[in-house]
C-alpha cells in the first residue's frame, strides 16, 4: 500500500518514512499555516477553551461532512508527506485512494490537552497536474450525540467535527510546497447521516458523490469550509498501534425467528462491526442490530450492554440501487457482538437481498509477544476466553467493554498488566495511557477512575484508590516489562501529586472509601465489595503505591523522596496491621480471600506470619469448594499470593472447576469471551477482561516465566515452573525486552523434563519445581556448574541454578 500510519506497524512505518526523515523534520508539522476547519461557523472561536470535560449538549444529529481541496505541484515531486488529524475520527483520501489504513483514528484523548495526528508517505499517489485531497469526518468520542432512539452512555461534545492537515511536497531540486487546511477548502454533507460511538451509524448510499475525492470532481455546489478554533490540545504524533480489522468471522448458523427477520450467529463474541453485501431497489434499507446474546424468542438482545429496545445500538444502510451488489460496513462506530439481527425494508414490494454478512474483529494491531498451551483442554480454552476479551478491549485505550461504556477504567491497567503484557507488546500503549492519566488528573491531585475523563462520575466511580493508583502502578508495571525509565520520569510528578492526595484523604493512615473489591461474590448482586471491610483494600493499595513510589524515586535519583515514601509506608503498615490483622487466627479482617491475599502480595504481613496467612487463604478457598470469591481487584492478588507462595496446586484446582462460579462454568454456558461477572450473568457484559488474572498464572506460574527489569541483571529473568495436579505438559514463550524466553515441561510416569531457552546476552535463574526431587541432569549429564551453568545450588529445598544464554534440557528421574 502507498501509505503507512506513523507508529505501527512501527518498523514498517519507520522504514517507509526513513527517507523522508530530514524532509519531514525541516519544520514541525501542523505548526505553521495549517488551520482547523469545520463545516459551519465555530461559535466558540476565538473564545477560550470551554470547561472540561465536555459541554452538556452535543451538536444536533446531521450528515457528517466531507472536505476537499485541489492543488497542482509546481514540479515533479520527489517526496510527499501528509500530516492530518480529524476530530473525532477521520478518513483521508488522495486522488481517490483511501490512505487511512487505520480505523477509528486518531486515538482517543482529552482533546483540550492533547490531540494526535497521523503521518503518511503519499509520494506514489501524486500525479502530474491537478491532484485532490478529500477527508471524511466522524464524531467519535469528540462529539457524542444522544438522540432519543439510540443508546448512549453519556452525552457531551468538545465541539463540531473539525480537521487540520498539512501536505508537504519536496521537489527534486530540494525546494518545497505545502498544502494546508484553510478557508480555501470546500465542504458538503456526506452519506453518513448519523454516527455515534455508542448508538451506531446510518449510511445513505443515495447521498454518495462519486469522485468527491478526485481532481476532476465538480464541487461548484460545495460550500467554503470555515476556519475554526482549536480544541485546545497540543498536536502530537500518533505512536500507538493502529486499530485494524484483520479477522473476519462468517456465520456458523442462521435463523428466522419471525417473518422478515434473519439472525446470524458468527460463533464468537468480538468487538467490531458487521459487513454486508446487499442488492435491491433505490431507497431500500437494511437495519443491523448487533448483540452478544439472544432472548427467549431467538432475537438479538442488548440487555447485557445496558441498551433498551427503545434506545438500542444499530446500523442502517440505505441502498442506492441500480442492480449492482453493494458492500458496506460502518466507519466511525463499533460494537461488541456475536449475533446480528437483519431487518429489511423497501419502497417496492421486493425487499433487498443480503447476499453475505460477516463480522470484522477490530482491535489495536499489537504485536503478539506470548504463546501458551498445555495438555489440559480446559486451561487452553480459558486462555482463549481471556485472550479474546483482552483483544476486544484494546481500542486506543484499554476499554472495560466494547459496547456499554468503551471507557478506560484504570484498575485494569495495573491489575491485569502482566496478563496483558505476557501476550502482547504494549509499551507504546502504556505510554499513551500514562499521558491520558496525566491529562485527567484533577488540580487537587485526584486521578479519576477513567481516563480520558469524557464524563464525570460520582462517588467511588469518580474516586477509588484501586483505580486512581494506576497513575503509579501502571507505569511501574510497564517498567518491569519494558525497562522504560523515561516513562517513570514523565509520570513522576503526577505520581507524587496523587500520593499527596491519598495522604490527605487518609484518617490515621487508613483509607476507607471507594469501590474496594469490585464484583466480589457475596450474597447480594455484584457491585461494591461485600466480603471485605471497606478500608482494607484501598489501604493495601495505598501502601503498595507508597512502596512502589519509593523504588521509583530511587531509580530516578531522588533519595530524599524515597526515604519519605518509605517512612510513610511504614506508618501505613503499622496502622493497617493494628486495624485488620488477627494474630490469633493469622487472618486479616473477615478472612476473605481478598483480605488475606492482598497483605501477602504487597508486603504487609508481619515477619514470620506469612506461611500462616497463606494457609488461611488456602483454607478459605477449600471451604468454598475450590471456588473463587474475590472480585475485580482481589482476584489479582489471590493469583499472585498463591503463585508466589508455591501453591499453584490450589490455583489448578480452582481453574479445574466447571460449576458456578468459575471460568469453566462460563465456557459451559457458551461464553467465548470473558464475562463481567463470575456467574455469567446475562444482564452484565459478556466481554470484559477484568477477571482474567489467571492469564498471568499460565505464563508466570505454570511455565514459570517471570521477567522483571527492575531486579538485578542476573535475576531479571527467573524461570520457576509449577507442575501441579495431573497436568502433563505446559509450553509457553514470551518475546521479552531482552529477547525470546521459552519454557516447556513434560512429565511421564518416571520423569519430568524441562526445556528452557534464555535469550542472547541474558542470564536466568532457573528454580526447579518440587517435582524435581531427585538427581537433575542437563542434556543427559549430571547438572554441575560449568561454562553455561554459571552456578548451581541443588542441595536445599528449592534447587536452582543460574545459566547464560542458550537452550537447556533438564530432566529428573526417580
N, C-alpha and C positions, 0 to 999 in steps of 0.2 A: 504494500500500500504506500501511497505517496506521503503519508503523514503519520507522525507518532506524537502522542501526548507526552509532554515533559514529565518525567518521573518513572513510570513503569509501563511496559517492561523497562526497568531502569537502565539496564545495559543497552538494550536496543535504542532507547531514546538518546542515551549518551553517545552512542556510535553515530546515530543519524545526525546529531547536531554538532559533532566534534568539529567538522569542517567549517561550521558557522560560528564557532565559539567567539573568536575575536570580533567578528562582524556584529553578532548579537549583543556583545558586551560594550560596543562602542559608545552606547548611551543607554541608560536604564530604560527598559521597555515600559510603555504606558505612563511615562512620566513627563512627556512633552506636550505636543499639541492635541493628543487624543482626548476627547471629551466623552462623558457619559451622555448617551442619547436615549430617548424614550419615544413612545408613540404619541404621547399627549403632553401638554404643559405640566411641569412639575410644580405643584402648589407650595412645596417646601423650599424651592430654590429662590433666593440664596440663603434661606434661613439655616440656623444651626441644626445639628443632628437632633431628632426628636427623642423623647425619653425612651430608655431601654425597658424591656427587650423588644416590645412591638407596640404599635399603636392599636387601639382597641378595634378599629374597623378595617376590614380588608377591602381592597378595591372591588367594585361590583363585577360579577362574572361577565366576561365578554370574550370574543375571539382573541386568541393570543397573537401578538404582532410578528410580522416579517419585516426585515430590514434589508436594503440592498444599496450597493454603490458600484458604479463602473469606473474604470481607470485604464489608462494606457501607459505602459512602461516606456520611458523615453529612449531606451536602448535594449540590447539583448541582456537578459537577466542571468547573472551567474549564480545568485543565491537569493532565496526569498524565505523570510521567517514571519509567521503570523503569531501575534500575541493577542489573546482575546479572553474576555470574561463577560458572561451574560448572566444576569440575575433575574429569577432564581436559578434556572438551568438554561443551557443553550445548545444549539446545534449550528455549527458553522459550515458554510459551503463556499467553494471556489470554482467558478466555471462549471457549475452543475454537479460537482463532486462533493459529497459529504466528507469533510476532512476530520470530523469529530469521531474518532474511533472509540472514545469512552462514552459511557452513558451517565445520565444524571450528573453532569459536570457543570460547574465546578463543585468541589467538595463543600459540604455544609460548614458554616462558620457563623460567628456573630458578625454580621456584615457591617456593624458600626465600629468594629475593632479591626477586622481582618477579612480580606477578600482574595480569593485565589484566582489566578489566571493560568491558562494553558498555553503551551508553545508548540508550534507545528512547523516542520520543514515542508513548504509547499512549492518548492522550486519546480518540480516536474509538472505541476498543474497549470503553470502560466503559459500563455500562448502569445504569439506576436499580435500586435494590435490591441483591440479593446478586450478587457477582462472584466469579470464581475464577482463581487463578494456578496454573499447572502447569509443572513443569520436569522434563525427562528428562536424565540424565547419561550420559556415555560415558567411557571410560578415557583415550583419547588418549595423550600422552607422559607423563602424570601417573602412570599405573598400567599398566605394560607387563606383560601376562600372557604366559606361555610354556608352555602345555600341550604334552605330548609330540608331539601330532599336528598342530601348527600351527607355521608358520615364525615365528621372531623373531630380530632382530639382537642383542638383549640382553634381560636380564630385570632389572627393577627397579621400585620403587614409592616414591612420595612419601607414599603413604597411600591410604586408601579414598576413592573419589569423594565429593566434597562440594560444597556450594552456599552462596553468600551472595547476598542480594538485598535491595533496598530499592525500594519503590514509593512515590513521593512525590506526593501529591494536593494541588492548590491549588483552593480554592473561590472563588466569585465575590466573597465578602467579604474575601478575602485570607488567610483562615485556612488551616491545613494539617492534613493527616492523613497519617501514614506507616505503611505496612505493611512489616514486615521479616521476614526469615528468623529463626526462633527455635524453641523447643520446642513451639509451638502448631501447627506444620506436621505433616502426615501423610505417610507413605511406604509404598510397596508395590513389589514386583518388577514390572518392565515386560516387554514382549515381546522385548526384545533379550536373548538368553540367553548370548551371548558377543560380545565386541568387543575387537579388538586392532589397534593402528595398524599392526602388522606381519602379523598372522595372518589378518585378515579379520573377518567378522561373521556371526552367526547370528540369525535372527529367526523367532519362532513366533507367527504371527498368531492362533492359538487363545488366546494369553495376553493379547490386547488387552483393554482395559477401556474400551469406548466411553463417551465423555463424561467421562473421568477429569480433563479439564482444564476442565470446565464446572461451574457453580454447583450444579446440582440432582443431581449425581452422589452416590450413596450410598457414602460412604467409611468406614462403620462397621467394616469388616473391616481397614482400613488401620492400621498401627502408628504410634505417635508417632515423629516424627523425633528424632534425638539431636543435641544441641548438641555440636559438635566443636571441636577446636583448629585454629588457623590453621596452614597450611603454613609460615608464617613470612615470606612475601614481602609487600612493600608493594603495596597496591592502587593501580593506575594506570589511567587511561582508555585504551582501545584507540584507537590512531591510525593503524595500518597499514591498507592496503586489505583489505576482506573477501575471504574465499575464496568464489568463486561457481562455478556450473556453467552457464554461458551457452550453451556449444556442445554440440550433440547430434550423434552420429555413428551412422548407421544401417548395417546390414550391406551390404557390397558383394558378399559371397559366403557361401554356407552349404554345409557338407559334413557327411557322416555317416560318419565313419571306422570306426565299429563300431556294432553294434546298441544302441539306446538312448542314443546319444551324438550330439549335434549340436555342430558347431564353427562359430561365427560370426566372419567376418573383417570388422572395422569399417573397414579401409582405412588407418587411420593409428594410429600409436603415440601414447599420451597418458597423462596422469595423471588418474585419476578413478575412476569406478565404473560397473558395468553396471546397467541399469534394465530391469526385465521387466514384462510384462503376462501373467498366467497364470490359468488356471482349472482346477479339479479338486476332488477329494474332500477332506474334512477330514483333516488329517494327512499328505496328500501333500506331497512336498518337491521343491525344485529346488536343485541344487548348481551353483554357478557358479565355474569355475576359469579365472582370467584370466591371460594371459601375453603376452609380446612376440613369441614365436616358436612355430613348430610343429616337432614332431620328425619323424622319417622316416615315421612312421605317420599323420601328419596330426593328431596330438593336441597339445594345448597343453603346452608345456614351460616351466617356470620356472627352467631352468638358468641363464639369463642374470641372474637375480635371486638366485642362490645358494640357492634353495629346493629341497629334495629331494622326490621323490614321497612319502616317509614323513612329511615335515613341510612341506606346501605352504601357500600362502595360498589361501583360498577363502571364498566367501559362500554361505550357505544361507537359503532361505526356506521355511517350513512353512505350508501353506495353512490358512485357517480353513474353507474350503469354503462351500457354500450356493448354488452355481450362478452366482454373480456373478464377473466378471473381477476379479482382484486385481492392483494395481500396487505395485511395491516397488523400492527401492534401499537400499543401506547408508546409515547416517547418520554414523557415527563412525570409519570406516575407508576407506581408498582404496588404489589400487594403480597400477602402471604396466603398461599392456597395450595390445595391438591385437586380440587374439583372445579369445574367450570360449567355453569348453567347457561345455556344459549337459548335466547328467545328472539324471534324474528318478527318483523312486521313489514308490510309493503303497501304502497298506494294501489297496487294492482292485485288481482286475485291470486297470483302465483307468488309465494314467499321466496325470499332469497335462499340460495342453496349454499350451505357451508360445506365445502369440499374437504377441508382439512383443518384441524385445530391441534395446536401443540402448546406446551408451556416452556418458557425460557427462564432459566435459573440465573438471577442477577446477583453478583457479589463482587467485592474487590478482587482484582487479579493478583492475589497474594501468592508468593512462591510457596510451594509445598515443601516444608522442611522435614516433616516426620512421616514415618511409616510404622504401623503396628499391626501385628497379627498374633494369634495364639491357637492352640489346639482346641479351645473351647468356643464353640459357635456362638454361645450366648454373649461372651465377652466381646467377640468380634462385632456382633450386632449392636451391642451397647456403644461400642466405639463409633460405629457408623451413625447411630442415633444422635450422639453428641456432636459429632463432626458436622453433620448436615445442619444442625441448629446453629453452630458457630458460624459456618459459611453464610447461612441465611441472614445473619445479623451483622455482616461486615459490609456496610454501605456508607463509606466516608467516615462514619463513626461506628462504634460498637453499639448497635441498637439493642433494645430489650426484645423487641418483636417486630416483624416486618409488616404489621397491619394496624394494630390498635394504636400504637404510640410512635414507633420509629424514633424514639428519643434515646440519647446517650446517657443512660443511667450508669453512674460511675462505679458502683461497687463491683460490677463485673470486671472492670479493667484491672483491678488488683487481685481480687479473689480468684478469678479464672485466668490470670495472666499466664501461669505455667501451662495450663491445659491448652490455651491458645497458641503459645509460642513453641511448644513442642511440635505442633502440627504445621504452623505457618510462619513465614518470615514477616514480622510485624514491626520492625524497627522504625520505618517511616511513619506508619500509622500511629505508633505510640508517641512519636514526636508531635504529630498533629493533635492527638488527644490531649497532650500536655498543654499545648497552646490554647486549645478550647477551654481547659480548666483555668488557665491564667486569665483568659478573656472573661470568663464567667464569674470570677471571684469578686465578691462584693467589697465595698470600701472598708467595711469593718473586719475583713479577713475571712468571712464565711465563704466556703465553697459549696454551692448548691448541689443537690443530688443529681442534676442533669447538666450536661454541657455539650453543645451550646445551650444556653438557657433561653429557649424560644418562648417559653411561657413560665410564669412564676406560680409555683405551687405553694401550699401552706403546710405548716406543722412539720412532721417528720419527712414529708415528701419534698420539702424545701431544704431542711437542715437535719441531717442524720449523720453522726460521725463516721459510721461504717461506709457511707457514700463519700462524704467530703474528704476523708483521709486518703482517697485516691490521689489527691494532689501530691502527696508524699510517697505513697506505697506503689503507685503505678510506675512512675519514673524509676523507682528503685528496682522493681521487677524487670524493667527494660534494661537497666544497667547490669543486673545479674546475668541476663541472657546475651546482651549485645556489647557491654562494656563502653557505653556512650557517656563519657564524663561530661561532655558539653550539655547534654540534656539535663543532668543534675544541676549544673551551673545555671542554666537558663531558668530552671524551676525553683532555685533555692530561695529566692525572696518570697515567692508565693507560699512555699512550704513554711517558712518562718512566720509569715502572717497568719497562716491557718493554725499553726501550733499556738500562737499567741491568742487567737480567737478561742480555741478549746480551753486554754488556761483560764480565760475569763469566764467561760461557761461552767467550769468545774466548781463543785462545792466540796470542800475538804478533799480535793484531788479526785473526786468521783464525778463522772458524767452520767446523768440519769435521764436522758431524753433521746428521742429518735425512734427508728423502726426496729432496732435491735436485730434479732434473728428472724428476719422477714420470711414468712411462709414456712415456719416450722410446723410440725404435725401435732396439733393439740386437739382438744375436744371441740373447739369452735372451728368455723371455716378458716382457711389460711389467710394470713394477713400479718399484722404486727405480732411480734414474738409472744408466745403463750407459755412456753415451758421454762423460760429463763427470766429471772428478775431483770427489770429494765436497765439497771445500772451496770450489770456485769459486762455485757457485750460492748457497749460504747467505751467503757473504761479500759477494757482489754485492748481495743483498737487504739485508744489514746496512748496507752503505754507502748504499743508496737510502733506507733508513729514517732514517739519521742526517741526510742532506742534506734530506730532506723535513721531519723534525722541526725542523731549524734554520729552515726557512722558516715553519713553523707557529709557532715561538717568536717570530719577528719579528712576525708578524701579530697575535699575542696580547699583544705588548708586553713580551717577556722577552728583551731584548738579550743579557744575560749568558748565558742558556741557549743562545741561538742561536750565540753565539761558541764556547761549549764544544762543542756538537754539530758545528759546522763544523771545529773543531780535531781532534776525534776522527775525523771523516770523512777528513780529510787523512792522518792516520796509517794508517787502514784502506786508503786508496787506495795509499799508498806500499808497504805490506806486500803488498797484492793484486798489484800490478804486479811486485814483486820475485819473488813466488811463481809467477805464472801467465803473465806476458807474455813472448813470444819476439820481441824486437825485430828479430832477423834475418829472421824469416818474417812478421812482423806478424800473428801468430796468438796466441790465448790457449789455454793448456792443451793439450788434444788437437786443437784446431782444429775441434771440433764446431760445429754451427750455434748451439747454445745458448751455448757458450763464447765465441764471437765476438760474438754479438748482445747479450748482457747488458751487457758493458762499454760498448758503443756507446750503449746507451739510457740507462744510469744515470750516464754521465759519468766512467767510469774510464779511458778510453783517454788516453794521454799526448798533449798537443797536437801536431798535425802528423801523427799516425799514423791519424787517423780514416778517411780515404779508403782507406788500405791495408788496414785491418782490415775495412772494409766489403767491399772487393774479395775478401778471404779468405773472408768469409761467402758471397758470391755464388758464388765458385768451388766451395765445398763443396756448395752447392745444385745447381749444374750437374753436379758429379761424381756426384751421386745421381740424375741424370736428371730434375732439377727436382722432386724429391720431398722432403718434409719428413722430418727425423729427430728434431726436437725434440719434447719432451713437453708435459705439462700446464703447467709453468712456462715452459720455454724458448720455446715457440711464440709466446707473447705478445710476447716481446722480439724474436723474429725478425720478426714483423709490424711492430712499431714501428721496428726498425732499418731495414728496407727502405723503409717509408713515409717516414720522416724523411730517409733517405739518397737519396731520389729514385729508388728502384729498384722502383717499382710494376710495372714490366715483368716483374721476376722473380716477384713475387707472382702476377701474372696467369698466368704460365707454370705456376706451382705449382698454382694452382686449376684450370687447364685440364686437368690430368691426370685420367684416369679409370681408371688402373690402380692397384694397391695400392702404397703407402698413399696415400690421397687422399680428399677429400670425394666426388669423382666416383665413386670405387670404392664408397663406402658407398651412394650413390644407386643405382649399378648393381646392388648386391646387395639392393635393396629397402628400405633404411632410409628411414624417414620422420621420424625424429628423430636427432640427432647421437649417435653411439655412443661408448662409453667409450674404446675402443681404436681406433687408426687403422686397424687391419686388419679392423674389423667382426667381431671375434671373438665367436662366438655364446655363448661362456662368460662374456663380460663384458656389462655393462649396455648396452642398446640405447637408453638415454635419459639421456645426460649432456650438459652443455653446456661442460665444462671445456676442450675443444679447439676451442671456437668463436670463436677470436680473429680469424678472417677477417672477422667481422661488423663489427669496428671499422674495418677497411680499406675496407669498402664505403662507409661514411659519411665517414671521415676521409681516406682515400686517394683512392678513385675520385671521389667527389663533392667531396672536399676540405673538408668542413665540420669545422672544428677550433675548439671552444669551450673556453676555459679562463679562468674568472673570477678566477684568481689573477694573470693578466697585467695590464699597464696597460690602461686603459679603451679606448684606440684600437686595441688588438690582442687584446681578449678574443674577438673573432670573427675568425678567419682562414679564408679560403676559397682553397684551393690544390689544385685538382683535378688528377688524373693522367689521361692519355689513352693507355693502353698498348695494344700489340699491334694487333689488328684489331678491337678493341671499337668499336662505332659510336655508342653513346649510353649515358648514365647520367643518372638523375634521382633526387634524394633531397631530403627535407625533414626538419627537426628542430624541434620545439617546445621551444626552449631557455628558460632562465630569463629571457632578455632578450626573448623573442618568437620568432616563427616565422622560421627561416632556410631558404632553399631554394637548391639548386644543381643545374643541369642542363646537360649539354653534348651536342652532336650534331656529328658530322663527316660531311662529304661528300667527294667527290673533290677539291674545290677550296676547302674552307673548314672552319673549326671555329667553332661558335657556342657561347657560354657565357651562360646566363641565371641571374642571381643576384638573390635577394631578401634585403634586410637589414631587420630589424625596426625599428619606430618607436623613436626615441630612442637607437639604437645606431649605431656606426660599425663598419666592417670593413676589414681588409686583404685585398685580392684579389691573389693571386700567380698569374700566368698560366702555364699549362702549357708544357712545351717545344714543344708543337705549335703555339704562337703565335709563330713566329719572324719574322713579317712585320708590317706595319703593323696596328695594332689599332684598330678602330672601336667607338664606343659609340652605339647607336641610329642607325647608319648614317653618323655623322660621325666625324672623327678624334678619338681619345681625348686630351683635354687637361684640365688642372686647371681647375675651374670651380665652379659653385655646389654641385653634388652630389659632384663628384670633388674631394676636399679637397686631394690632392696626387698626383702620378704620377711614377714613375721607370721609364721604358721603355728606358733606354739600356744596361742591363747584362745579365748572363746570366740573371737572374731578374727579368724585368719585373713591376712591381707597381704598385698604386695604392691609395689609401685613399678610401673612399666613405662618405657619410652614408646614412641610412635611405632605402629605396626599392627599385625593381626596375630592373635593368640588363641590357641586351642587348649583349654584347660579341661581336666577330667578327674573325677573322683570315683574310686571303686571301693566297695566294702571289703 
